[in-house]
Amino acid sequence: MLSYVSKLKKLLKSLYIPLRVSPKLFDKQPNTLAGPNRDYTKFILIGQPRSGSSLVIGSLRQHPQVVGFGELFNRGQIVFNIKGYDNASKVLYKARKEYPIDFLNRYIFSSYLKRTRAVGFKLFPEQLDNQHFECVWDWIEQNRDVAIILLSRQNTLATYTSFLIAQKTQVWQAQKKSQQSSINVTVDMAACLAEFQTRERYEATVRAKIANHRVMEITYEDLSKAPSTGIIKIQEFLGLDRAEPEITQVKSETRPLSEIIENYRELKEQFANTRWNHYFNEE
């Protein structure tokens, strides 16, 4: 019996055809947006999770002159978020991992319809924090014609707290007020400190890589106050015709941090004499 099982395993192994990919795969784009036009602005929306990036890229995607991809370097799958592009393709996923620069040059920044004036995608710095995608930072640094939309959130504690809540509720985007959070979280001191330090490191990396690019900086706080105004400014930055944006999201959280974080006062005391103490100045 054991011999039979062993032989069967060998037979199955011999029949296995490994998943092979080639950069030629990137020449086979979906034809939904394909055309002769390569004269458009390339852009990358660089931000951090829970900073309004979904609102920005979603609003830009609605503009008829924009091809706005999602998180192309998401570790779990390629998040195209555009009709005709296969988020679940294992072949593309493996190809992106093995040939990330070809993926950008030939598949993403390819030729599009004549009406297209801007093509870009959304990027979180941590998505390039591995050996497969380190070369993408070099690509960004070298390609100075790529416009950068730099989205930040002034209070990293608020960003981290929002992430913890979304992780707990699995509601990552609120489309209506009824989806706004009402739960509380306890923030671990060590994890919070690590998050502050990591975000500082990412910001330093990003600013070094985009130092010679055309950059538009916008904050989550400004977007929250006047989302349409912020999106229109981005349209102008990308050279688009003005189009009134349709805002389909609401803020996931409106309560002060002191009400959301159960151990807020304890955290405030522990960070009192650090360079992050200003994150606790809302009271």
Backbone as CSV, one residue per row, in Angstrom:
resi,resn,N_x,N_y,N_z,CA_x,CA_y,CA_z,C_x,C_y,C_z
1,MET,0.835,-1.208,0.000,0.000,0.000,0.000,0.865,1.252,0.000
2,LEU,1.914,1.244,0.831,2.806,2.390,0.928,3.519,2.637,-0.386
3,SER,3.905,1.546,-1.047,4.591,1.661,-2.327,3.675,2.272,-3.373
4,TYR,2.403,1.882,-3.356,1.425,2.405,-4.314,1.231,3.909,-4.124
5,VAL,1.098,4.347,-2.852,0.928,5.766,-2.539,2.133,6.571,-2.991
6,SER,3.315,6.011,-2.761,4.548,6.686,-3.154,4.622,6.861,-4.666
7,LYS,4.239,5.820,-5.391,4.259,5.894,-6.849,3.240,6.914,-7.359
8,LEU,2.078,6.942,-6.701,1.029,7.889,-7.110,1.495,9.329,-6.914
9,LYS,2.184,9.577,-5.791,2.696,10.922,-5.529,3.705,11.339,-6.584
10,LYS,4.572,10.402,-6.970,5.578,10.696,-8.004,4.911,11.001,-9.337
11,LEU,3.829,10.225,-9.650,3.120,10.445,-10.905,2.464,11.818,-10.929
12,LEU,1.814,12.182,-9.823,1.159,13.492,-9.742,2.173,14.624,-9.837
13,LYS,3.335,14.405,-9.224,4.382,15.427,-9.272,4.896,15.619,-10.686
14,SER,5.001,14.511,-11.416,5.496,14.588,-12.798,4.511,15.290,-13.713
15,LEU,3.213,15.238,-13.353,2.188,15.878,-14.169,2.016,17.359,-13.861
16,TYR,2.611,17.800,-12.737,2.453,19.194,-12.312,3.202,20.128,-13.238
17,ILE,2.507,21.119,-13.743,3.125,22.128,-14.612,3.242,23.416,-13.832
18,PRO,4.465,23.860,-13.508,4.621,25.060,-12.697,4.089,26.302,-13.418
19,LEU,3.658,27.246,-12.644,3.152,28.501,-13.185,4.322,29.323,-13.707
20,ARG,4.381,29.461,-15.010,5.483,30.221,-15.610,4.931,31.521,-16.187
21,VAL,5.685,32.575,-16.032,5.246,33.865,-16.558,6.383,34.512,-17.321
22,SER,6.033,35.445,-18.158,7.010,36.181,-18.958,6.571,37.629,-19.033
23,PRO,7.531,38.544,-19.180,7.151,39.957,-19.351,6.238,40.185,-20.547
24,LYS,6.245,39.248,-21.507,5.359,39.385,-22.676,3.889,39.427,-22.269
25,LEU,3.608,38.873,-21.099,2.243,38.898,-20.581,1.714,40.325,-20.477
26,PHE,2.619,41.267,-20.232,2.205,42.653,-20.015,1.817,43.371,-21.301
27,ASP,2.004,42.712,-22.425,1.579,43.295,-23.695,0.124,42.959,-24.010
28,LYS,-0.523,42.197,-23.128,-1.899,41.759,-23.354,-2.834,42.427,-22.349
29,GLN,-2.978,43.716,-22.484,-3.884,44.459,-21.603,-5.340,44.241,-21.994
30,PRO,-6.249,44.400,-21.044,-7.674,44.416,-21.422,-7.916,45.570,-22.393
31,ASN,-8.843,45.390,-23.308,-9.056,46.421,-24.339,-10.095,47.467,-23.933
32,THR,-10.504,47.453,-22.663,-11.533,48.388,-22.220,-11.085,49.840,-22.321
33,LEU,-9.806,50.082,-22.116,-9.293,51.456,-22.127,-8.160,51.646,-23.130
34,ALA,-7.849,50.614,-23.886,-6.695,50.661,-24.784,-6.910,51.621,-25.945
35,GLY,-5.823,52.268,-26.358,-5.858,53.199,-27.470,-4.451,53.591,-27.857
36,PRO,-4.289,54.599,-28.711,-2.961,54.980,-29.209,-2.230,56.017,-28.349
37,ASN,-2.881,56.497,-27.295,-2.381,57.658,-26.561,-1.365,57.297,-25.476
38,ARG,-0.172,57.882,-25.592,0.828,57.777,-24.526,1.197,59.157,-23.970
39,ASP,0.505,60.178,-24.464,0.783,61.549,-24.037,-0.149,61.923,-22.884
40,TYR,0.149,61.412,-21.718,-0.666,61.682,-20.535,0.266,61.848,-19.333
41,THR,-0.266,62.390,-18.263,0.492,62.554,-17.024,0.466,61.259,-16.222
42,LYS,1.629,60.775,-15.871,1.717,59.629,-14.970,1.694,60.163,-13.538
43,PHE,0.965,59.480,-12.667,0.940,59.946,-11.284,0.881,58.777,-10.312
44,ILE,1.340,59.043,-9.094,1.202,58.088,-8.002,0.633,58.835,-6.800
45,LEU,-0.406,58.277,-6.229,-0.972,58.797,-4.989,-0.300,58.035,-3.846
46,ILE,0.576,58.710,-3.111,1.299,58.080,-2.009,0.715,58.565,-0.690
47,GLY,0.327,57.634,0.144,-0.248,58.002,1.430,-0.031,56.905,2.445
48,GLN,-0.824,56.914,3.457,-0.812,55.862,4.462,-2.248,55.397,4.674
49,PRO,-2.436,54.173,5.128,-3.799,53.706,5.365,-4.554,54.633,6.308
50,ARG,-5.835,54.789,6.071,-6.722,55.605,6.894,-6.415,57.105,6.781
51,SER,-5.988,57.534,5.605,-5.667,58.947,5.414,-6.502,59.601,4.307
52,GLY,-7.499,58.880,3.788,-8.346,59.457,2.749,-7.960,59.065,1.338
53,SER,-7.051,58.117,1.199,-6.567,57.742,-0.130,-7.659,57.104,-0.995
54,SER,-8.557,56.340,-0.376,-9.638,55.711,-1.148,-10.588,56.767,-1.710
55,LEU,-10.845,57.798,-0.919,-11.704,58.889,-1.393,-11.069,59.578,-2.595
56,VAL,-9.756,59.848,-2.504,-9.073,60.571,-3.581,-9.030,59.749,-4.858
57,ILE,-8.533,58.515,-4.773,-8.397,57.721,-6.002,-9.770,57.366,-6.560
58,GLY,-10.746,57.158,-5.672,-12.101,56.864,-6.144,-12.716,58.031,-6.882
59,SER,-12.505,59.232,-6.375,-13.033,60.437,-7.032,-12.329,60.686,-8.362
60,LEU,-11.015,60.481,-8.397,-10.275,60.664,-9.650,-10.721,59.641,-10.693
61,ARG,-10.992,58.428,-10.246,-11.386,57.361,-11.172,-12.698,57.702,-11.884
62,GLN,-13.531,58.502,-11.249,-14.805,58.886,-11.858,-14.615,59.892,-12.989
63,HIS,-13.460,60.546,-13.019,-13.211,61.559,-14.037,-12.960,60.868,-15.378
64,PRO,-13.619,61.298,-16.458,-13.497,60.613,-17.754,-12.094,60.671,-18.364
65,GLN,-11.241,61.581,-17.868,-9.896,61.703,-18.426,-8.834,60.965,-17.599
66,VAL,-9.280,60.194,-16.604,-8.348,59.542,-15.681,-8.504,58.023,-15.714
67,VAL,-7.366,57.341,-15.695,-7.326,55.905,-15.406,-6.659,55.792,-14.041
68,GLY,-7.463,55.520,-13.023,-6.941,55.525,-11.659,-7.012,54.138,-11.025
69,PHE,-5.876,53.475,-10.972,-5.821,52.131,-10.392,-5.766,52.201,-8.863
70,GLY,-6.080,51.076,-8.236,-6.021,50.980,-6.786,-4.621,50.612,-6.305
71,GLU,-4.557,49.731,-5.326,-3.285,49.343,-4.708,-2.608,48.264,-5.555
72,LEU,-1.806,48.689,-6.513,-1.173,47.754,-7.435,-0.132,46.873,-6.754
73,PHE,0.398,47.337,-5.609,1.429,46.559,-4.923,0.939,46.014,-3.584
74,ASN,-0.371,45.845,-3.490,-0.942,45.155,-2.342,-0.363,43.741,-2.293
75,ARG,-0.019,43.270,-1.107,0.678,41.983,-1.001,-0.228,40.792,-1.231
76,GLY,-1.514,40.926,-0.976,-2.414,39.793,-1.130,-2.884,39.578,-2.555
77,GLN,-3.076,40.650,-3.295,-3.525,40.591,-4.682,-3.283,41.951,-5.323
78,ILE,-3.334,41.984,-6.651,-3.234,43.267,-7.346,-4.622,43.895,-7.329
79,VAL,-4.730,45.061,-6.728,-6.039,45.724,-6.632,-6.145,46.755,-7.753
80,PHE,-6.571,46.288,-8.932,-6.753,47.195,-10.064,-7.949,48.111,-9.840
81,ASN,-9.069,47.513,-9.447,-10.322,48.248,-9.237,-10.804,48.979,-10.481
82,ILE,-10.522,48.400,-11.643,-10.996,48.955,-12.908,-11.603,47.824,-13.727
83,LYS,-12.767,48.071,-14.287,-13.479,47.068,-15.063,-12.598,46.509,-16.173
84,GLY,-12.577,45.186,-16.278,-11.794,44.525,-17.313,-10.463,44.005,-16.824
85,TYR,-9.989,44.526,-15.685,-8.721,44.082,-15.113,-8.995,43.067,-14.004
86,ASP,-8.280,41.968,-14.033,-8.564,40.840,-13.150,-7.777,40.925,-11.848
87,ASN,-8.460,41.336,-10.777,-7.803,41.402,-9.460,-7.333,40.033,-8.969
88,ALA,-8.001,38.988,-9.403,-7.731,37.650,-8.872,-6.777,36.829,-9.732
89,SER,-6.204,37.414,-10.773,-5.329,36.656,-11.672,-4.038,36.225,-10.972
90,LYS,-3.844,34.915,-10.839,-2.627,34.395,-10.221,-1.418,34.588,-11.130
91,VAL,-1.663,34.532,-12.438,-0.571,34.715,-13.395,-0.040,36.144,-13.327
92,LEU,-0.948,37.135,-13.319,-0.522,38.529,-13.212,0.139,38.803,-11.874
93,TYR,-0.403,38.204,-10.823,0.153,38.387,-9.479,1.608,37.914,-9.420
94,LYS,1.864,36.749,-9.988,3.222,36.208,-10.009,4.128,37.036,-10.929
95,ALA,3.577,37.472,-12.050,4.357,38.284,-12.989,4.743,39.623,-12.372
96,ARG,3.809,40.236,-11.657,4.116,41.506,-10.983,5.241,41.327,-9.976
97,LYS,5.229,40.195,-9.268,6.251,39.905,-8.267,7.624,39.728,-8.912
98,GLU,7.669,39.052,-10.055,8.941,38.746,-10.708,9.443,39.884,-11.587
99,TYR,8.515,40.657,-12.159,8.904,41.727,-13.089,8.162,43.022,-12.755
100,PRO,8.364,43.580,-11.562,7.586,44.762,-11.161,7.807,45.989,-12.052
101,ILE,9.003,46.147,-12.589,9.258,47.321,-13.440,8.604,47.162,-14.805
102,ASP,8.678,45.973,-15.370,7.948,45.718,-16.617,6.454,45.879,-16.404
103,PHE,5.984,45.458,-15.264,4.570,45.594,-14.918,4.150,47.060,-14.984
104,LEU,4.981,47.942,-14.444,4.669,49.368,-14.478,4.815,49.948,-15.885
105,ASN,5.941,49.701,-16.521,6.249,50.337,-17.806,5.365,49.854,-18.941
106,ARG,5.035,48.557,-18.938,4.358,47.981,-20.096,2.874,47.706,-19.863
107,TYR,2.500,47.461,-18.615,1.112,47.090,-18.360,0.298,48.259,-17.808
108,ILE,0.886,49.001,-16.887,0.154,50.121,-16.273,0.293,51.387,-17.103
109,PHE,1.508,51.808,-17.361,1.720,53.035,-18.136,1.879,52.682,-19.612
110,SER,0.842,52.088,-20.140,0.788,51.668,-21.539,0.070,52.739,-22.354
111,SER,-0.504,52.357,-23.483,-1.241,53.321,-24.318,-2.735,53.221,-24.036
112,TYR,-3.381,54.381,-24.016,-4.793,54.445,-23.628,-5.609,55.238,-24.653
113,LEU,-6.898,55.374,-24.368,-7.783,56.127,-25.245,-7.305,57.571,-25.388
114,LYS,-7.670,58.200,-26.481,-7.220,59.562,-26.756,-7.632,60.555,-25.680
115,ARG,-8.773,60.311,-25.067,-9.276,61.254,-24.067,-8.458,61.231,-22.778
116,THR,-7.648,60.208,-22.575,-6.931,60.018,-21.309,-5.850,61.069,-21.117
117,ARG,-5.890,61.736,-19.984,-4.877,62.759,-19.669,-4.029,62.392,-18.457
118,ALA,-4.473,61.427,-17.674,-3.714,61.046,-16.478,-3.939,59.568,-16.167
119,VAL,-2.836,58.885,-15.849,-2.883,57.473,-15.475,-2.035,57.301,-14.221
120,GLY,-2.604,56.658,-13.216,-1.821,56.484,-11.996,-2.409,55.445,-11.073
121,PHE,-1.817,55.332,-9.898,-2.253,54.323,-8.930,-1.966,54.788,-7.512
122,LYS,-2.502,54.028,-6.597,-2.400,54.320,-5.170,-1.313,53.450,-4.541
123,LEU,-0.514,54.051,-3.658,0.616,53.325,-3.074,0.784,53.667,-1.600
124,PHE,0.920,52.629,-0.768,1.320,52.793,0.623,2.791,52.391,0.722
125,PRO,3.642,53.172,1.401,5.075,52.859,1.468,5.380,51.449,1.958
126,GLU,4.590,50.935,2.897,4.858,49.597,3.429,4.714,48.507,2.375
127,GLN,3.996,48.797,1.285,3.818,47.804,0.240,5.104,47.550,-0.546
128,LEU,6.051,48.469,-0.450,7.338,48.286,-1.131,8.435,47.845,-0.158
129,ASP,8.022,47.568,1.072,8.989,47.239,2.126,9.317,45.748,2.108
130,ASN,9.742,45.235,0.947,10.174,43.843,0.819,11.121,43.718,-0.363
131,GLN,11.818,42.618,-0.444,12.885,42.459,-1.430,12.383,42.482,-2.877
132,HIS,11.158,42.063,-3.117,10.650,42.011,-4.485,10.386,43.391,-5.070
133,PHE,10.015,44.344,-4.211,9.567,45.636,-4.705,10.476,46.805,-4.328
134,GLU,11.638,46.531,-3.750,12.573,47.621,-3.441,12.949,48.394,-4.703
135,CYS,13.019,47.686,-5.834,13.396,48.312,-7.100,12.373,49.360,-7.548
136,VAL,11.145,49.260,-7.047,10.121,50.233,-7.426,10.466,51.616,-6.877
137,TRP,11.068,51.666,-5.681,11.516,52.951,-5.141,12.542,53.582,-6.085
138,ASP,13.457,52.777,-6.618,14.456,53.301,-7.560,13.771,53.777,-8.837
139,TRP,12.768,53.025,-9.280,12.024,53.421,-10.481,11.358,54.766,-10.259
140,ILE,10.747,54.946,-9.101,10.084,56.218,-8.786,11.104,57.356,-8.771
141,GLU,12.216,57.131,-8.114,13.241,58.167,-8.008,13.770,58.577,-9.379
142,GLN,13.944,57.611,-10.273,14.525,57.876,-11.591,13.534,58.488,-12.566
143,ASN,12.254,58.159,-12.426,11.242,58.661,-13.365,10.637,59.959,-12.837
144,ARG,11.334,61.036,-13.082,10.936,62.329,-12.538,9.743,62.946,-13.232
145,ASP,9.305,62.335,-14.331,8.113,62.838,-15.004,6.836,62.344,-14.329
146,VAL,6.969,61.480,-13.341,5.810,60.986,-12.615,5.399,62.015,-11.563
147,ALA,4.172,62.503,-11.667,3.663,63.471,-10.688,3.269,62.726,-9.409
148,ILE,3.529,63.350,-8.277,3.250,62.723,-6.988,2.181,63.507,-6.234
149,ILE,1.129,62.807,-5.825,0.147,63.369,-4.903,0.485,62.784,-3.542
150,LEU,0.955,63.617,-2.642,1.406,63.146,-1.330,0.325,63.456,-0.298
151,LEU,-0.308,62.407,0.176,-1.421,62.537,1.103,-0.965,62.128,2.504
152,SER,-1.176,63.006,3.469,-0.736,62.710,4.832,-1.854,63.010,5.828
153,ARG,-1.663,62.504,7.019,-2.587,62.801,8.115,-1.757,63.327,9.265
154,GLN,-2.091,64.485,9.777,-1.238,65.177,10.736,-1.095,64.431,12.051
155,ASN,-2.119,63.705,12.452,-2.078,63.009,13.733,-1.961,61.505,13.505
156,THR,-0.754,60.976,13.671,-0.513,59.553,13.441,-1.259,58.685,14.451
157,LEU,-1.498,59.211,15.643,-2.282,58.453,16.621,-3.708,58.247,16.104
158,ALA,-4.279,59.277,15.502,-5.629,59.159,14.934,-5.636,58.151,13.788
159,THR,-4.587,58.174,12.979,-4.476,57.224,11.873,-4.430,55.800,12.387
160,TYR,-3.585,55.572,13.388,-3.415,54.237,13.942,-4.697,53.758,14.632
161,THR,-5.341,54.651,15.341,-6.591,54.297,16.009,-7.663,53.927,14.992
162,SER,-7.741,54.682,13.914,-8.699,54.392,12.853,-8.428,53.024,12.246
163,PHE,-7.162,52.697,12.089,-6.793,51.377,11.549,-7.241,50.258,12.490
164,LEU,-7.015,50.445,13.790,-7.411,49.427,14.768,-8.923,49.197,14.756
165,ILE,-9.681,50.292,14.633,-11.134,50.178,14.594,-11.585,49.456,13.327
166,ALA,-11.018,49.837,12.182,-11.388,49.199,10.917,-11.034,47.711,10.937
167,GLN,-9.907,47.409,11.542,-9.480,46.016,11.659,-10.471,45.223,12.512
168,LYS,-10.994,45.869,13.525,-11.926,45.225,14.453,-13.323,45.087,13.849
169,THR,-13.766,46.091,13.129,-15.120,46.092,12.574,-15.189,45.551,11.152
170,GLN,-14.024,45.541,10.460,-13.950,45.161,9.050,-14.747,46.111,8.151
171,VAL,-14.965,47.321,8.634,-15.555,48.381,7.809,-14.443,49.348,7.453
172,TRP,-13.957,49.270,6.220,-12.802,50.059,5.807,-13.198,51.354,5.121
173,GLN,-14.422,51.426,4.625,-14.920,52.651,4.011,-16.369,52.847,4.425
174,ALA,-16.669,54.010,4.946,-18.050,54.311,5.348,-18.749,55.068,4.227
175,GLN,-19.806,54.481,3.721,-20.564,55.115,2.646,-21.726,55.961,3.169
176,LYS,-22.109,55.712,4.425,-23.202,56.462,5.036,-22.959,56.568,6.535
177,LYS,-23.646,57.502,7.170,-23.391,57.782,8.581,-23.693,56.587,9.487
178,SER,-24.598,55.732,9.063,-24.942,54.567,9.876,-23.780,53.587,9.994
179,GLN,-22.771,53.719,9.105,-21.600,52.845,9.148,-20.469,53.432,9.993
180,GLN,-20.687,54.634,10.516,-19.655,55.235,11.352,-19.499,54.439,12.643
181,SER,-18.267,54.388,13.127,-17.950,53.540,14.269,-18.501,54.090,15.582
182,SER,-18.799,53.161,16.484,-19.219,53.548,17.836,-18.486,52.714,18.887
183,ILE,-17.474,51.956,18.455,-16.756,51.098,19.387,-15.522,51.804,19.935
184,ASN,-14.976,51.265,21.006,-13.750,51.777,21.610,-12.625,50.760,21.445
185,VAL,-11.397,51.236,21.545,-10.240,50.351,21.452,-9.244,50.684,22.551
186,THR,-8.451,49.690,22.923,-7.318,49.895,23.816,-6.056,49.859,22.961
187,VAL,-5.206,50.861,23.097,-4.002,50.972,22.272,-2.792,50.536,23.085
188,ASP,-2.102,49.534,22.577,-0.901,49.036,23.249,0.232,50.049,23.105
189,MET,0.893,50.361,24.201,1.948,51.373,24.212,3.096,51.015,23.265
190,ALA,3.590,49.791,23.361,4.731,49.375,22.543,4.376,49.376,21.057
191,ALA,3.198,48.874,20.724,2.764,48.844,19.328,2.567,50.255,18.790
192,CYS,2.058,51.138,19.640,1.844,52.531,19.240,3.177,53.226,18.960
193,LEU,4.135,53.020,19.835,5.462,53.593,19.640,6.093,53.081,18.349
194,ALA,5.973,51.779,18.108,6.526,51.192,16.879,5.877,51.796,15.644
195,GLU,4.577,52.053,15.729,3.857,52.661,14.606,4.357,54.081,14.351
196,PHE,4.534,54.862,15.392,5.058,56.225,15.226,6.429,56.201,14.543
197,GLN,7.298,55.319,15.003,8.653,55.233,14.461,8.640,54.757,13.006
198,THR,7.788,53.787,12.721,7.701,53.254,11.356,7.198,54.313,10.393
199,ARG,6.184,55.076,10.803,5.645,56.109,9.923,6.679,57.201,9.654
200,GLU,7.480,57.514,10.642,8.548,58.495,10.438,9.565,57.978,9.423
201,ARG,9.885,56.700,9.529,10.842,56.095,8.588,10.278,56.102,7.173
202,TYR,9.020,55.760,7.039,8.405,55.762,5.712,8.378,57.168,5.118
203,GLU,8.052,58.146,5.935,7.993,59.524,5.433,9.361,59.981,4.938
204,ALA,10.414,59.642,5.673,11.770,60.005,5.258,12.126,59.350,3.929
205,THR,11.751,58.085,3.776,12.028,57.360,2.530,11.308,57.999,1.361
206,VAL,10.028,58.268,1.543,9.223,58.855,0.469,9.778,60.206,0.044
207,ARG,10.065,61.062,1.010,10.542,62.408,0.673,11.886,62.367,-0.042
208,ALA,12.726,61.418,0.299,14.015,61.275,-0.389,13.815,60.839,-1.841
209,LYS,12.876,59.951,-2.067,12.658,59.410,-3.410,11.941,60.384,-4.334
210,ILE,11.158,61.304,-3.785,10.377,62.220,-4.631,10.936,63.647,-4.605
211,ALA,12.143,63.803,-4.102,12.725,65.138,-3.922,12.791,65.933,-5.229
212,ASN,12.941,65.256,-6.360,13.080,65.946,-7.641,11.845,65.829,-8.529
213,HIS,10.724,65.475,-7.935,9.483,65.337,-8.674,8.592,66.564,-8.506
214,ARG,7.589,66.627,-9.352,6.529,67.607,-9.187,5.552,67.010,-8.175
215,VAL,5.373,67.707,-7.057,4.618,67.133,-5.939,3.494,68.067,-5.508
216,MET,2.339,67.491,-5.247,1.250,68.213,-4.608,0.994,67.547,-3.268
217,GLU,1.088,68.317,-2.190,0.820,67.782,-0.861,-0.572,68.196,-0.403
218,ILE,-1.271,67.246,0.182,-2.602,67.515,0.704,-2.793,66.669,1.959
219,THR,-3.513,67.195,2.914,-3.702,66.473,4.165,-5.117,65.920,4.289
220,TYR,-5.216,64.892,5.077,-6.514,64.304,5.401,-7.422,65.359,6.046
221,GLU,-6.831,66.185,6.884,-7.599,67.204,7.589,-8.221,68.197,6.611
222,ASP,-7.449,68.619,5.605,-7.992,69.542,4.602,-9.085,68.880,3.770
223,LEU,-8.865,67.624,3.416,-9.869,66.888,2.652,-11.170,66.751,3.431
224,SER,-11.035,66.516,4.729,-12.220,66.340,5.566,-13.062,67.608,5.620
225,LYS,-12.369,68.763,5.663,-13.081,70.038,5.737,-13.771,70.393,4.421
226,ALA,-13.086,70.142,3.313,-13.631,70.523,2.000,-13.193,69.510,0.944
227,PRO,-13.825,68.324,0.924,-13.376,67.265,0.001,-13.451,67.653,-1.469
228,SER,-14.520,68.292,-1.877,-14.659,68.669,-3.293,-13.569,69.649,-3.711
229,THR,-13.282,70.616,-2.845,-12.230,71.597,-3.139,-10.888,70.909,-3.308
230,GLY,-10.601,69.968,-2.420,-9.337,69.243,-2.505,-9.217,68.435,-3.776
231,ILE,-10.274,67.750,-4.171,-10.249,66.931,-5.387,-10.079,67.802,-6.628
232,ILE,-10.742,68.952,-6.653,-10.618,69.858,-7.799,-9.188,70.386,-7.923
233,LYS,-8.544,70.663,-6.811,-7.138,71.092,-6.846,-6.248,69.989,-7.422
234,ILE,-6.563,68.751,-7.088,-5.800,67.632,-7.642,-6.044,67.509,-9.145
235,GLN,-7.288,67.722,-9.565,-7.595,67.717,-11.001,-6.737,68.746,-11.735
236,GLU,-6.646,69.935,-11.173,-5.841,70.998,-11.787,-4.377,70.607,-11.827
237,PHE,-3.894,70.002,-10.765,-2.494,69.566,-10.681,-2.168,68.551,-11.783
238,LEU,-3.128,67.701,-12.105,-2.916,66.663,-13.125,-3.230,67.144,-14.541
239,GLY,-3.671,68.389,-14.670,-3.961,68.938,-15.991,-5.272,68.465,-16.586
240,LEU,-6.255,68.192,-15.733,-7.547,67.700,-16.190,-8.538,68.850,-16.362
241,ASP,-9.549,68.613,-17.165,-10.674,69.547,-17.208,-11.405,69.466,-15.876
242,ARG,-11.869,70.590,-15.407,-12.563,70.600,-14.121,-13.882,69.841,-14.209
243,ALA,-14.087,68.950,-13.243,-15.337,68.197,-13.155,-15.730,68.107,-11.686
244,GLU,-16.944,68.473,-11.376,-17.396,68.444,-9.989,-17.354,67.004,-9.475
245,PRO,-16.564,66.736,-8.441,-16.432,65.356,-7.957,-17.663,64.880,-7.209
246,GLU,-17.904,63.590,-7.310,-18.991,62.968,-6.558,-18.378,62.296,-5.332
247,ILE,-18.641,62.825,-4.165,-18.080,62.281,-2.922,-19.038,61.230,-2.381
248,THR,-18.575,59.974,-2.353,-19.455,58.874,-1.960,-19.094,58.294,-0.600
249,GLN,-18.172,58.933,0.114,-17.773,58.425,1.420,-18.005,59.482,2.492
250,VAL,-18.163,59.011,3.711,-18.236,59.900,4.871,-17.117,59.510,5.826
251,LYS,-16.801,60.385,6.750,-15.766,60.072,7.737,-16.195,58.867,8.560
252,SER,-15.259,57.934,8.735,-15.572,56.727,9.505,-15.710,57.017,10.990
253,GLU,-15.071,58.106,11.431,-15.053,58.421,12.856,-15.133,59.916,13.061
254,THR,-15.988,60.352,13.978,-16.123,61.781,14.264,-15.859,62.109,15.727
255,ARG,-15.708,61.088,16.568,-15.488,61.323,18.001,-14.040,61.717,18.273
256,PRO,-13.774,62.459,19.336,-12.388,62.761,19.716,-11.678,61.500,20.191
257,LEU,-10.363,61.480,20.069,-9.576,60.307,20.455,-9.770,59.950,21.926
258,SER,-9.947,60.963,22.755,-10.110,60.717,24.182,-11.360,59.892,24.498
259,GLU,-12.325,59.903,23.576,-13.530,59.097,23.755,-13.390,57.706,23.133
260,ILE,-12.524,57.591,22.162,-12.381,56.328,21.431,-11.394,55.383,22.125
261,ILE,-10.276,55.952,22.587,-9.209,55.138,23.174,-9.458,54.981,24.672
262,GLU,-9.655,53.758,25.094,-10.012,53.503,26.491,-8.889,53.879,27.456
263,ASN,-7.652,53.709,27.040,-6.504,54.043,27.902,-5.823,55.338,27.436
264,TYR,-6.629,56.278,26.953,-6.103,57.523,26.389,-5.229,58.291,27.383
265,ARG,-5.688,58.504,28.606,-4.936,59.289,29.587,-3.606,58.623,29.945
266,GLU,-3.624,57.314,30.032,-2.394,56.580,30.324,-1.381,56.761,29.195
267,LEU,-1.862,56.649,27.965,-0.988,56.860,26.807,-0.441,58.283,26.789
268,LYS,-1.304,59.234,27.068,-0.897,60.643,27.060,0.230,60.888,28.062
269,GLU,0.141,60.287,29.215,1.190,60.434,30.233,2.492,59.787,29.776
270,GLN,2.395,58.624,29.147,3.592,57.907,28.721,4.320,58.610,27.583
271,PHE,3.558,59.342,26.750,4.174,60.045,25.623,4.411,61.531,25.921
272,ALA,4.188,61.937,27.167,4.239,63.357,27.529,5.577,64.009,27.223
273,ASN,6.663,63.324,27.455,7.992,63.900,27.263,8.685,63.379,26.008
274,THR,7.895,63.060,25.004,8.449,62.572,23.742,8.118,63.546,22.616
275,ARG,8.700,63.332,21.469,8.425,64.210,20.324,7.046,63.957,19.708
276,TRP,6.323,62.974,20.251,4.980,62.671,19.751,3.884,63.201,20.669
277,ASN,4.244,63.997,21.655,3.243,64.446,22.630,2.154,65.326,22.005
278,HIS,2.457,65.958,20.863,1.459,66.830,20.241,0.281,66.054,19.667
279,TYR,0.409,64.741,19.524,-0.724,63.939,19.068,-1.845,63.877,20.109
280,PHE,-1.546,64.327,21.316,-2.514,64.255,22.408,-3.012,65.651,22.818
281,ASN,-2.927,66.606,21.913,-3.269,67.984,22.246,-4.709,68.365,21.936
282,GLU,-5.565,67.392,21.695,-6.929,67.714,21.308,-7.778,68.200,22.468
283,GLU,-7.378,67.908,23.705,-8.181,68.314,24.861,-7.896,69.750,25.263
